[in-house]
Amino acid sequence: MASRAEPSGPSARGGGGAGLLPPLLLLLAAAALIPRGDGQNLVTEDVTVVEGDVATISCRVKNSDDSVIQLLNPNRQTIYFRDFRPLKDSRFQLVNFSNSELRVSLTNVSISDEGRYFCQLYTDPPQEIYTTITVLVPPRNLVIDIQKEIAVEGEEIELNCTAMASRPATTIRWFKGNKELTGKSEVEQWSDMYTVTSQLLLKVGREDDGVPVICLVDHPAVKDLQTQRYLEVMYKPQVRVSQNYPVQGLTREGEPLELTCAAFGKPQPTDMRWLRVDDEMPQHVVVSGSNLLISNLNKTDNGTYRCEASNAVGKSHADYMLFVYDPPTTIPPPTTTTTTTTTIPTTITDSRAGEEGSIRTVDHAVVGGVVAVVVFAMLCLLIILGRYFARHKGTYFTHEAKGADDAADADTAIINAEGGQNNSEEKKEYFI
């Protein structure tokens, strides 16, 4: 009987049993198919992204020799092998694939996507490097709570600013107007999120009314995130007394005085009154609302006059000290005394008059004296000329007619007169 011989040798042992090779042999066989390279280096960078944005992962190769590049997620699942995506997550998209780079984008990033992602290069030996994705979460809400909506001047109020559900924990800063203040912060952690509350104690004054208090957030996921509240501060009146008349100068006896009182506060003052400190108000003083009028000052009005104003917060006042001076001295007009030969100006002035008044009085007296002297001289000259002309005319006619007075008739008078003209020694003229 013939018997069937079993094949021998490696080929006979391996025939029909290739599918039964151990998995380790298959991995070795696959590794043998991976191209080898010398001096190749993988390069990547960490990625920081805000929740909901896009993260881009890049695996780059220096000195590439066409080795296979693949990207794995934190669970070591292959996202991309070359340009093929085994992982069924459509948020991963291929941005670029070449022999030297594999770049993948991840859209709508969430906290669950945070972790290490691995870049692998199939060389001998294989190379691997990881990149870390960090997800930032901005604060969900930013709120200021104020202890009292309306504060009174001098009170200390409490303000709290809360930034909820952020990652990492946020830093809160306080400002009053442009001035930075210091608060006290507390941090609470819920799972992977942080809630921060900052407390500010602020003593308010009237200058703080209407000023904004700002809560500002410092966080890498946001920029210029802030909220603010305006302070409302009530304060007692601020009172001021002003002098309307006399506008400038001293308050003198016999002159009028008018004062005005102005008051500002929150709420606006409703009660305002005038009084005289440490004495009764004079009967002739007229008070009309915020005005005080004294029509005719006298020294009995001296004293301190006070204007008081009040509101719901408190009462304030302002004082005016009145001192009545003597009335001004009147300067009489200058007088002038004139004689026939000279003029002596006599001026009576007040010893308290100014230098300018004295100079003007002297000027008037000098002018008056000069005018009087000129008038007197002209009168004298007219009298002398009149007497001269009158006497000269009488003498002339008297000597011309000499010798004619004794004639019996007109012819004889003419002959006598002609004869008188021939005698030049007897004809004389006198001039006075």
VMD Tcl script that draws the C-alpha trace (Angstrom):
set ca {
  {0.00 0.00 0.00}
  {1.38 3.22 -0.93}
  {1.48 5.93 1.61}
  {1.16 9.84 1.03}
  {4.28 11.56 2.09}
  {3.91 14.88 3.89}
  {5.75 17.61 2.27}
  {8.76 18.80 4.14}
  {10.87 21.92 4.18}
  {9.96 25.42 4.83}
  {7.86 25.74 1.79}
  {5.90 22.70 2.69}
  {5.38 23.94 6.27}
  {4.33 27.29 5.22}
  {1.99 26.22 2.51}
  {-1.63 26.96 3.29}
  {-0.70 28.38 6.71}
  {0.28 31.90 5.79}
  {-2.95 33.26 7.28}
  {-2.00 31.76 10.62}
  {1.15 33.86 11.12}
  {1.26 35.54 14.52}
  {0.29 39.28 14.69}
  {3.84 40.23 15.71}
  {5.13 38.81 12.41}
  {2.55 40.87 10.54}
  {3.67 44.07 12.30}
  {7.27 43.27 11.47}
  {6.32 42.61 7.89}
  {4.47 45.95 7.73}
  {7.43 47.76 9.29}
  {9.66 46.24 6.65}
  {7.54 47.95 4.01}
  {7.95 51.43 5.64}
  {10.66 53.45 3.91}
  {13.58 54.23 6.07}
  {15.16 57.61 6.50}
  {18.15 59.10 8.23}
  {18.26 62.42 10.07}
  {14.56 63.25 9.72}
  {12.95 65.42 12.43}
  {9.30 66.08 13.31}
  {8.28 69.60 14.23}
  {5.01 70.89 15.71}
  {3.69 73.64 18.05}
  {1.27 73.79 20.93}
  {-2.12 75.30 20.14}
  {-4.20 77.62 22.35}
  {-7.72 78.29 21.15}
  {-10.87 79.93 22.50}
  {-13.86 77.67 22.93}
  {-15.91 77.60 19.75}
  {-13.07 78.73 17.50}
  {-10.86 76.71 15.07}
  {-7.65 74.92 16.10}
  {-5.03 74.04 13.49}
  {-2.54 71.19 14.08}
  {0.56 70.98 11.90}
  {2.98 68.03 11.68}
  {6.06 69.02 9.66}
  {9.11 67.00 8.60}
  {12.64 68.30 8.07}
  {14.78 66.46 5.54}
  {11.81 64.45 4.29}
  {12.32 61.21 2.30}
  {8.63 60.53 1.62}
  {8.02 58.68 4.87}
  {4.40 58.24 5.97}
  {2.96 60.91 8.37}
  {-0.08 60.35 10.52}
  {-1.95 62.27 13.27}
  {-3.51 60.67 16.36}
  {-5.89 62.08 18.97}
  {-5.35 61.89 22.78}
  {-6.94 58.40 22.76}
  {-4.36 57.25 20.23}
  {-6.95 56.98 17.49}
  {-5.76 57.84 14.00}
  {-7.25 61.05 12.74}
  {-5.37 61.15 9.43}
  {-3.05 58.62 7.78}
  {-1.47 60.48 4.93}
  {-4.50 62.21 3.37}
  {-6.99 59.55 4.53}
  {-9.24 60.13 7.56}
  {-10.20 56.91 9.34}
  {-11.85 58.77 12.24}
  {-15.48 59.60 11.51}
  {-15.49 63.13 12.95}
  {-16.32 65.71 10.32}
  {-14.96 68.55 12.47}
  {-11.45 67.43 11.40}
  {-10.59 68.69 7.93}
  {-7.42 68.31 5.89}
  {-5.83 71.68 5.24}
  {-2.59 70.57 3.59}
  {-0.87 67.28 2.80}
  {2.58 66.79 1.28}
  {5.73 64.72 1.83}
  {6.87 67.28 4.40}
  {3.64 68.41 6.15}
  {0.29 67.19 7.40}
  {-1.95 70.05 8.50}
  {-5.40 69.47 9.97}
  {-8.05 71.88 11.30}
  {-10.52 71.23 14.11}
  {-13.62 73.43 14.11}
  {-15.96 74.33 16.97}
  {-13.44 73.39 19.63}
  {-14.80 72.41 23.04}
  {-13.30 71.53 26.42}
  {-13.46 67.82 25.56}
  {-11.03 68.38 22.67}
  {-8.29 69.55 25.04}
  {-5.21 67.26 25.41}
  {-2.18 65.84 23.59}
  {-2.26 65.08 19.84}
  {0.52 62.90 18.36}
  {2.42 63.31 15.11}
  {4.05 60.05 13.92}
  {6.55 59.45 11.15}
  {7.14 55.86 9.93}
  {10.90 55.67 9.79}
  {13.39 53.21 11.21}
  {13.12 53.67 14.08}
  {9.68 55.43 14.04}
  {9.53 59.03 15.24}
  {6.82 60.61 17.34}
  {6.13 64.06 18.79}
  {3.07 65.53 20.47}
  {1.32 68.89 20.50}
  {-1.01 70.14 23.23}
  {-4.32 71.84 22.56}
  {-5.41 74.24 25.34}
  {-9.00 75.51 25.29}
  {-9.80 78.91 26.82}
  {-13.27 79.72 28.08}
  {-14.18 83.42 28.58}
  {-16.43 84.45 31.48}
  {-20.08 83.68 30.78}
  {-21.33 86.75 32.63}
  {-19.95 89.85 34.34}
  {-22.15 91.54 36.92}
  {-21.70 94.34 39.50}
  {-23.85 94.24 42.63}
  {-23.96 97.36 44.80}
  {-24.95 97.30 48.45}
  {-26.93 100.57 48.34}
  {-28.35 102.15 45.22}
  {-28.28 105.61 46.84}
  {-25.54 106.41 49.34}
  {-25.05 109.33 51.71}
  {-21.85 111.35 51.78}
  {-19.33 109.80 54.18}
  {-20.79 106.28 54.05}
  {-18.79 103.18 53.11}
  {-20.54 101.02 50.54}
  {-19.78 97.52 49.28}
  {-19.61 96.55 45.60}
  {-19.18 93.01 44.25}
  {-18.17 92.04 40.72}
  {-18.63 88.40 39.59}
  {-17.10 86.72 36.52}
  {-18.75 83.31 36.04}
  {-17.59 80.06 34.38}
  {-14.24 80.97 32.91}
  {-11.11 78.97 32.17}
  {-8.56 79.71 33.42}
  {-9.63 81.81 36.43}
  {-9.98 85.47 35.51}
  {-8.40 88.52 37.16}
  {-10.72 91.40 38.14}
  {-9.61 95.04 38.36}
  {-11.54 98.02 39.76}
  {-11.59 101.63 38.58}
  {-13.38 104.75 39.84}
  {-13.29 107.08 36.90}
  {-9.66 106.89 35.75}
  {-8.28 105.91 39.16}
  {-7.57 102.22 39.82}
  {-8.72 100.80 43.15}
  {-7.87 97.59 44.99}
  {-10.45 94.89 45.67}
  {-10.39 91.46 47.32}
  {-11.03 88.39 45.10}
  {-12.27 84.87 45.82}
  {-12.08 81.94 43.35}
  {-14.48 78.97 43.21}
  {-13.87 75.96 40.95}
  {-16.69 73.88 39.46}
  {-15.37 70.94 37.44}
  {-13.05 72.58 34.88}
  {-14.56 76.06 35.28}
  {-13.78 78.93 37.64}
  {-16.01 81.63 39.13}
  {-14.28 84.72 40.52}
  {-15.90 87.31 42.82}
  {-14.13 90.56 43.76}
  {-15.28 92.79 46.63}
  {-14.64 96.54 46.82}
  {-15.24 98.75 49.88}
  {-15.61 102.40 48.93}
  {-16.14 105.47 51.11}
  {-18.09 107.98 49.03}
  {-18.18 111.77 49.02}
  {-20.09 114.42 47.10}
  {-17.41 114.42 44.40}
  {-18.31 110.77 43.66}
  {-21.88 111.55 42.63}
  {-22.36 110.51 39.00}
  {-18.89 108.93 38.74}
  {-18.75 105.44 37.13}
  {-17.27 102.47 39.02}
  {-15.83 100.01 36.48}
  {-15.21 96.27 36.84}
  {-12.61 95.18 34.25}
  {-11.65 91.58 33.38}
  {-8.12 90.41 32.51}
  {-8.43 87.08 30.67}
  {-6.56 85.61 27.68}
  {-9.82 84.65 25.96}
  {-11.34 88.16 25.93}
  {-10.26 91.76 25.46}
  {-11.80 94.89 27.01}
  {-14.54 93.00 28.83}
  {-15.97 95.33 31.47}
  {-19.13 96.52 33.16}
  {-19.87 99.64 35.20}
  {-22.28 101.24 37.65}
  {-22.77 104.95 38.31}
  {-22.66 106.11 41.90}
  {-25.51 108.17 43.30}
  {-24.48 110.12 46.40}
  {-26.65 112.46 48.48}
  {-24.96 115.31 50.36}
  {-25.89 118.33 52.46}
  {-25.96 121.83 50.92}
  {-22.91 123.84 50.02}
  {-23.65 127.54 50.75}
  {-21.99 130.66 49.33}
  {-22.75 134.36 50.03}
  {-21.86 137.00 47.42}
  {-22.07 140.82 47.53}
  {-24.06 142.32 44.66}
  {-23.79 145.99 45.70}
  {-21.52 147.79 46.10}
  {-19.78 145.77 43.43}
  {-16.37 146.96 44.57}
  {-15.22 149.16 47.36}
  {-16.10 149.69 50.98}
  {-19.49 149.53 52.62}
  {-19.98 153.13 53.80}
  {-22.53 154.75 56.01}
  {-25.57 155.97 54.08}
  {-25.01 153.65 51.12}
  {-27.05 150.52 50.23}
  {-25.93 146.88 50.59}
  {-27.29 143.85 48.72}
  {-26.27 140.23 49.44}
  {-27.23 137.01 47.60}
  {-27.13 133.48 49.02}
  {-26.60 130.47 46.73}
  {-26.94 126.85 47.93}
  {-26.31 123.57 46.09}
  {-26.93 120.07 47.38}
  {-28.52 116.70 46.66}
  {-31.42 116.85 46.96}
  {-31.63 120.55 46.16}
  {-32.15 122.65 49.34}
  {-35.73 123.75 49.92}
  {-35.31 125.73 53.16}
  {-33.14 128.86 53.11}
  {-33.11 131.72 55.65}
  {-31.08 134.76 56.78}
  {-30.19 135.60 60.38}
  {-27.84 137.83 62.32}
  {-25.32 136.00 64.50}
  {-25.45 136.89 68.22}
  {-27.98 139.70 67.65}
  {-31.41 140.48 66.28}
  {-31.93 141.33 62.63}
  {-32.33 145.15 62.19}
  {-35.88 146.19 61.37}
  {-34.88 148.10 58.24}
  {-33.27 144.99 56.69}
  {-35.36 143.53 53.84}
  {-35.07 139.77 53.13}
  {-36.55 138.51 49.87}
  {-35.92 134.82 49.24}
  {-32.16 134.38 48.91}
  {-31.47 138.16 48.86}
  {-30.76 140.52 51.77}
  {-31.04 144.32 51.26}
  {-30.08 147.25 53.51}
  {-30.99 150.50 51.72}
  {-29.25 152.91 54.16}
  {-26.29 151.55 56.08}
  {-25.36 152.82 59.51}
  {-22.86 151.64 62.06}
  {-25.49 149.87 64.12}
  {-25.71 147.35 61.25}
  {-22.21 146.07 61.97}
  {-22.10 142.33 62.65}
  {-22.14 138.85 61.08}
  {-25.00 137.88 58.78}
  {-25.55 134.16 58.15}
  {-27.37 132.31 55.37}
  {-28.56 128.82 56.33}
  {-29.76 126.11 53.91}
  {-30.96 122.57 54.61}
  {-32.15 119.45 52.82}
  {-32.93 115.85 53.75}
  {-29.25 115.12 54.46}
  {-28.34 118.04 56.71}
  {-27.83 121.78 57.22}
  {-25.02 124.13 56.17}
  {-24.36 127.87 56.38}
  {-22.12 130.67 55.13}
  {-21.32 133.94 56.97}
  {-20.83 137.54 55.81}
  {-19.11 139.97 58.19}
  {-20.34 143.56 57.74}
  {-18.32 146.59 58.84}
  {-19.72 150.03 58.00}
  {-17.13 152.74 57.31}
  {-17.49 156.55 57.55}
  {-19.13 158.30 54.60}
  {-16.79 159.91 52.04}
  {-15.75 163.62 52.63}
  {-17.07 166.21 50.09}
  {-14.49 168.64 48.57}
  {-15.89 172.30 48.24}
  {-15.25 174.26 44.99}
  {-12.34 176.80 44.96}
  {-13.02 180.58 45.61}
  {-11.13 183.60 44.07}
  {-10.69 187.19 45.50}
  {-9.79 189.98 43.00}
  {-8.56 193.60 43.69}
  {-7.84 196.50 41.27}
  {-4.13 195.81 41.26}
  {-3.72 192.08 41.92}
  {-5.64 188.88 42.36}
  {-5.12 186.54 45.30}
  {-6.67 183.11 44.83}
  {-7.90 181.60 48.07}
  {-8.66 177.89 48.05}
  {-10.13 175.89 50.90}
  {-9.56 172.15 50.56}
  {-10.05 169.18 52.77}
  {-6.78 167.98 54.23}
  {-7.83 164.45 53.29}
  {-8.37 165.35 49.61}
  {-6.07 163.71 47.14}
  {-3.12 165.29 45.45}
  {-4.97 165.48 42.15}
  {-7.79 167.64 43.62}
  {-5.27 170.13 45.07}
  {-3.48 170.52 41.75}
  {-6.76 171.22 39.93}
  {-7.75 173.92 42.53}
  {-4.43 175.73 42.14}
  {-4.78 175.70 38.34}
  {-8.21 177.37 38.47}
  {-6.97 180.10 40.86}
  {-3.97 180.97 38.68}
  {-6.09 181.23 35.55}
  {-8.60 183.49 37.31}
  {-5.86 185.81 38.59}
  {-4.23 186.16 35.16}
  {-7.57 187.00 33.51}
  {-8.31 189.68 36.15}
  {-4.90 191.35 35.69}
  {-5.29 191.43 31.89}
  {-8.75 192.99 32.13}
  {-7.53 195.63 34.59}
  {-4.55 196.55 32.38}
  {-6.76 196.95 29.32}
  {-9.13 199.26 31.22}
  {-6.23 201.45 32.32}
  {-4.87 201.65 28.77}
  {-8.25 202.71 27.38}
  {-8.56 205.49 29.97}
  {-5.08 206.89 29.17}
  {-5.69 206.87 25.41}
  {-9.04 208.62 25.83}
  {-7.59 211.44 27.91}
  {-4.71 211.90 25.42}
  {-6.89 212.22 22.33}
  {-9.33 214.63 24.05}
  {-6.62 217.06 25.23}
  {-4.67 217.07 21.95}
  {-7.72 218.08 19.88}
  {-8.61 221.14 22.07}
  {-5.13 222.63 21.95}
  {-4.91 222.45 18.17}
  {-8.08 224.41 17.52}
  {-7.26 227.03 20.14}
  {-3.93 228.05 18.57}
  {-5.23 228.02 15.03}
  {-7.89 230.62 15.89}
  {-5.63 232.91 17.90}
  {-5.89 236.61 16.67}
  {-9.39 236.22 15.21}
  {-11.29 236.59 18.46}
  {-10.77 240.45 18.57}
  {-11.75 241.13 14.86}
  {-14.77 243.35 14.10}
  {-15.93 241.26 11.18}
  {-15.10 238.07 9.35}
  {-12.70 239.64 6.88}
  {-10.68 241.19 9.61}
  {-10.59 237.86 11.41}
  {-9.23 236.14 8.35}
  {-6.56 238.80 7.88}
  {-5.57 238.58 11.49}
  {-5.39 234.80 11.25}
  {-3.22 234.94 8.14}
  {-1.00 237.42 9.78}
  {-0.71 235.12 12.69}
  {0.53 232.33 10.42}
  {3.43 234.51 9.29}
  {4.66 234.89 12.80}
  {6.06 231.47 13.41}
  {7.49 232.36 16.75}
  {4.06 233.08 18.26}
  {2.46 229.85 17.00}
  {2.85 227.08 19.55}
  {1.28 223.72 20.08}
  {1.03 221.90 23.37}
  {0.68 218.20 23.76}
  {-0.26 216.64 26.95}
}
mol new
graphics top color blue
foreach p $ca { graphics top sphere $p radius 0.5 }
foreach p [lrange $ca 0 end-1] q [lrange $ca 1 end] { graphics top cylinder $p $q radius 0.2 }
display resetview
